[in-house]
Amino acid sequence: MSCMNKNILYFHTTGTASSVPKIEGLYREALRLKWNVRRFDVRTEKQVRETLEFWNPDGIVVDAAAGNI
């Protein structure tokens, strides 16, 4: 098993009422699991595709409030 931390992307839209508790919960779990989490406010499919291509993450989490991205 690798000692390297996993890089996880979190896609959300800024300003949703539920975003703060979700982000706090994600960061608590990320700390426990030794994940590096990077947050992105994404609004288009193109933004998602370009972000995934650039970061090449080990995984992603998508906030359902982000809509149809």
Buried (B, 14 or more C-beta within 10 A) or exposed (E): EEEEEBBBBBBBBEEBEEBEEBBEEBBEEBEEEEBEBEBBEBEEEEBBEEBBEEBEBEEBBBBEEBEEB
